[in-house]
Amino acid sequence: MVKTTFNIPYGEEPEQKVDVYFPTVAVRGAVIDIHGGGWFRGDKLKDADLGELFAQQGYLTFVANYRIGERGHYPRPLEDMDHLYEWLMTGDFSFPREHVLVFGSSVGGNMAIEMAIKYGMPAVSLSGIIDMADWIQAHPDVQGSLDHKNNFGGPSAAINQDGADDPFYKGFIMNYFGGRTDQLAAASPAPRVTAQTGPLYIANSLNEFVPNSGVLAMAQQLTAKQVPFTLRLVPGTHHAKGYWRVVATDVLNFLAANTAE
């Protein structure tokens, strides 16, 4: 069993709690795990399975909650991750500070990429929400909705979206911005990639509700800035952790490669 300490405050907001999974083998580094949920629902316990897995691989793992819904409009979830990063880097935890990585699914994948851009840390993004400003501009007639057609509220590993769901995609993005469009460009990560961005592992399935335009735009910008990355396009309709078994070996190898001495 992995030793776990639940609900440690990393800030003053009530949502700023983190579960810490302690390695059962020699510590390689630390992983910040950011759950999905459309920025309006979800909880850190969705990723308890990965917290335990990463700890078993030697990573001190921090699976965090952050502000969502009406209290979590952009950029508050990103600010929460800034607080978490500062808290763990200055805390008493024992791990090599030069080996901090971030993993995220869906909107967590967006936030993982943001941390790679800001802090230069290696990041894994599964079905990250990347194409926002361009996609919203290209779909003015889509009516946004937070009602999702297939099991979004179920276990993350069981999410099978069966293709595009444009009303939902637009709905949760616009909900994140409180209905505003003036911040979309500033929040879209691909144009802000620099040569200092951390190496990325980015994945998407070929027929899910998150458009592949996002990972392709990210790949183009990473290439232009000479940032190492792996892009994996997975057959089928599963979303994020729904295709975990397909990419698990890739992800663990990416973590290991970026914590090697």
C-alpha positions in Angstrom: 0.0 0.0 0.0 1.1 3.5 -0.8 1.2 5.9 2.2 -1.1 8.8 1.5 -1.9 12.0 3.4 -5.2 13.5 2.3 -6.5 17.1 2.2 -3.3 19.0 3.0 -4.0 22.8 2.6 -1.6 24.4 0.1 -3.3 27.8 0.2 -6.0 29.7 2.0 -8.9 29.0 -0.4 -11.2 26.1 0.8 -10.6 24.3 -2.5 -6.8 24.5 -2.2 -6.3 21.0 -0.9 -3.9 18.3 -2.1 -3.4 14.6 -1.5 0.2 13.5 -1.3 1.2 9.9 -2.3 4.5 8.9 -0.9 6.9 6.7 -3.0 7.4 3.0 -2.0 10.8 3.0 -3.7 13.7 5.4 -4.1 12.4 8.9 -4.9 13.1 10.0 -8.5 11.2 13.3 -8.3 7.8 14.8 -7.9 4.7 14.7 -10.0 1.8 17.3 -9.8 -1.4 15.6 -11.0 -4.2 17.9 -12.2 -7.6 16.3 -12.6 -10.1 17.1 -15.3 -13.8 18.0 -15.1 -14.4 20.9 -17.5 -13.4 23.5 -14.9 -16.8 23.1 -13.4 -16.8 19.7 -11.7 -14.4 16.9 -10.8 -12.3 16.1 -7.8 -8.7 15.0 -7.0 -10.0 11.5 -6.0 -10.7 10.9 -9.7 -6.9 10.5 -10.0 -6.2 8.5 -6.8 -5.3 5.5 -9.1 -2.6 7.5 -10.8 -1.4 9.0 -7.5 -0.7 5.4 -6.3 0.8 4.3 -9.6 3.2 7.3 -9.8 4.2 6.8 -6.2 4.9 3.1 -6.9 7.3 4.3 -9.7 9.2 6.5 -7.3 7.5 9.9 -7.6 6.3 11.9 -4.7 2.9 12.7 -6.2 0.6 15.7 -5.4 -3.0 15.3 -6.6 -4.6 18.6 -6.2 -8.0 20.2 -6.1 -8.4 23.7 -7.4 -11.2 26.3 -7.7 -13.9 25.3 -10.2 -17.3 26.5 -11.3 -18.4 30.1 -10.4 -15.3 30.3 -8.1 -13.0 29.0 -10.7 -13.2 31.3 -13.7 -10.0 31.9 -15.6 -7.3 32.4 -14.4 -8.0 31.2 -10.9 -7.3 27.5 -11.4 -3.9 28.5 -12.9 -3.2 30.7 -10.0 -4.0 27.8 -7.7 -1.4 25.7 -9.5 1.1 28.5 -9.0 0.4 28.4 -5.3 0.7 24.6 -5.2 4.1 24.8 -7.1 5.5 27.4 -4.7 4.2 25.5 -1.7 5.8 22.2 -2.7 9.1 23.7 -3.8 9.5 25.6 -0.5 8.1 22.9 1.8 9.7 20.2 3.8 9.1 17.3 1.4 12.1 15.3 0.4 12.6 15.1 -3.3 15.0 16.4 -5.9 13.7 19.9 -6.7 15.2 19.8 -10.2 12.9 16.8 -11.1 9.3 18.2 -10.9 6.9 17.1 -13.6 3.2 17.7 -14.2 0.5 15.4 -15.5 -3.0 16.5 -16.5 -6.1 15.1 -18.2 -8.6 17.2 -20.2 -8.7 20.7 -18.6 -5.9 19.4 -16.4 -4.0 18.8 -19.6 -4.4 22.5 -20.5 -3.1 23.5 -17.0 -0.2 21.1 -17.3 0.9 22.7 -20.5 0.5 26.1 -18.9 3.0 25.0 -16.2 5.4 23.7 -18.8 5.3 27.1 -20.5 5.7 29.1 -17.2 8.1 27.0 -15.3 9.9 24.9 -18.0 8.9 21.6 -16.4 8.2 18.4 -18.3 4.5 17.9 -18.8 2.1 15.2 -19.9 -1.2 16.3 -21.4 -3.9 13.8 -22.2 -6.7 15.4 -24.3 -5.7 18.8 -23.1 -8.0 21.7 -24.0 -5.6 23.7 -26.2 -7.6 25.1 -29.2 -9.8 27.7 -27.6 -9.7 31.1 -29.2 -9.5 29.9 -32.8 -12.1 27.2 -32.2 -14.6 29.5 -30.6 -14.1 32.1 -33.4 -14.7 29.4 -36.0 -17.9 28.1 -34.4 -20.1 31.2 -33.8 -23.4 29.3 -34.4 -22.8 26.5 -31.9 -24.9 26.9 -28.8 -22.9 26.0 -25.8 -24.2 23.6 -23.2 -22.9 21.9 -20.1 -25.0 18.9 -20.7 -22.8 16.1 -22.0 -24.0 13.2 -24.1 -21.9 10.3 -22.8 -20.7 9.6 -19.2 -18.7 12.7 -18.5 -19.7 12.4 -14.8 -18.6 8.8 -14.5 -15.2 7.3 -13.8 -12.5 9.0 -15.8 -11.2 5.7 -17.3 -14.7 4.9 -18.6 -15.2 8.1 -20.6 -16.0 7.2 -24.2 -17.2 10.3 -26.0 -18.2 8.8 -29.4 -17.0 11.7 -31.5 -17.4 15.4 -31.5 -19.8 17.2 -29.1 -19.4 20.8 -30.1 -22.1 22.2 -27.8 -20.4 20.8 -24.8 -16.9 21.8 -25.9 -18.1 25.4 -26.4 -20.2 25.3 -23.2 -17.5 24.4 -20.7 -14.9 26.7 -22.3 -17.2 29.7 -22.2 -18.3 28.8 -18.7 -14.6 28.9 -17.7 -14.4 32.5 -19.0 -17.7 33.5 -17.5 -19.1 34.0 -21.0 -16.4 36.5 -22.0 -14.4 36.2 -25.2 -11.7 38.9 -24.6 -9.4 36.5 -22.6 -9.6 33.6 -25.0 -6.5 34.5 -27.1 -4.4 35.2 -24.0 -5.4 31.8 -22.5 -4.7 29.7 -25.6 -1.4 28.1 -24.9 0.1 27.2 -28.4 1.0 30.7 -29.5 2.8 31.3 -26.1 5.3 28.4 -26.5 8.9 29.5 -26.1 12.2 27.8 -26.3 12.1 27.6 -22.5 8.9 25.5 -22.5 9.4 22.1 -20.9 9.4 18.9 -22.9 5.9 17.6 -23.6 4.0 14.4 -24.1 0.7 15.3 -25.7 -2.0 12.9 -26.7 -5.5 12.9 -28.1 -7.8 10.2 -29.5 -8.7 10.6 -33.2 -12.5 10.8 -32.7 -13.3 12.4 -29.4 -15.0 15.7 -28.4 -11.6 17.5 -27.9 -10.5 18.6 -31.5 -7.2 17.4 -32.7 -6.5 20.9 -34.0 -5.2 21.7 -30.5 -2.4 19.1 -30.3 -1.5 19.7 -34.0 -1.1 23.5 -33.3 0.9 22.7 -30.2 3.2 20.3 -32.2 3.7 23.0 -34.8 4.7 25.6 -32.2 6.9 23.2 -30.3 8.7 22.3 -33.5 9.2 26.0 -34.4 10.8 26.6 -30.9 12.8 23.4 -31.0 11.2 22.0 -27.8 11.3 18.2 -27.5 7.9 16.6 -27.6 6.0 13.4 -28.3 2.6 13.4 -30.0 0.4 10.4 -29.8 -2.9 10.2 -31.7 -4.9 7.2 -30.4 -7.5 5.4 -32.5 -11.0 5.5 -31.2 -13.3 7.8 -29.3 -12.0 7.7 -25.7 -11.1 10.8 -23.8 -8.0 11.4 -21.7 -7.8 8.7 -19.0 -10.2 6.6 -21.1 -7.2 5.6 -23.3 -4.7 5.4 -20.3 -3.9 1.7 -21.0 -2.8 2.6 -24.5 -0.4 5.4 -23.4 0.6 4.2 -19.9 4.0 2.8 -21.0 4.7 5.9 -23.0 3.8 8.2 -20.1 5.9 6.3 -17.6 8.8 6.2 -19.9 8.5 10.0 -20.5 8.5 10.5 -16.7 11.6 8.3 -16.3 13.5 9.9 -19.1 12.9 13.4 -17.6 14.0 12.4 -14.1 17.1 10.5 -15.2 20.4 11.6 -13.7 
